[in-house]
Amino acid sequence: MAAEGHAPTSGEYITHHLQHWQKNFSFENAKQVGPVDFSVFNFDSLLYTSVLGLLTVFVLWLAARRAHSGVPGRFQAAVEILVEMVDNQAKALIHNEKSRAFIGPLALSVFVWIFFMNAMDMLPVDFLPSAWTGYVASTGHDPHHAYMRVVPTADLSTTLGMSTFILLLCFFYSIKIKGLGGWGHELISAPFGDHWALYPFNFLMQIIEFIAKTVSHGMRLFGNMFAGELVFMLIALMGGGWALTGTGIGLAIGHVLAGTVWTLFHILVITLQAFIFMMLTLIYLGQAHDAH
């Protein structure tokens, strides 16, 4: 953030808003060193992910509790449409009924959870960060070092964590359905054929495939949400520029128009990204059930 006494520049504003509230494992405020630093974690992402996860469970529990056989209300009808859509996709991709009894609800939860996390991007850019900065200032600490990012899916550690969990589930179902020996044989016999001379190449290709699917699964969601977050920050700068100078009515009009258009478009983006992540989850778990 800018030094006290003058407004932040555009670069300082964006840089500050892209900083996470980070803590080390002693639960003290810390800063990440280097591109990868496992000694710290993004506490803001963890906080909002957990809260929105509980909200997901509550919403789905409430829908199940209120379900009845009569004419459904809007809430029940919306949830029933969503459940039917996910169930149809699960049936098309996963033919094992016992597995589908767990994977279907998992996919539904993933869709709603990611939608809620993505929807945090619809809040005004400075709403929660400003409230947090004000609280920090009231405690006598330096408000310029009060960081808060509220879109968990714009954090690569969140999306890769979720995609890694799906990878582990793929391993679990591969072993459960095919047996440890059967899956082990598949790792060395596909895709080039069951010949001892091809075993190293087959195994290498399988490892590359697992890594590529996991990374792309998480990166796709992160990239779209991170880009959307940046666009909202740039739009906010237009309004901030007008508010600070009191001139340039075009900035004010542009701020309102761009904000409205991007928000309406972003509703489609956040829903589509939740759907894509859910569908890839079903596809990858379905592939774990199939024998090569």
Beta strands, then each sheet from edge to edge (+ up, - down):
strand 1: 22-24
strand 2: 40-42
sheet 1: 1+ 2-
end
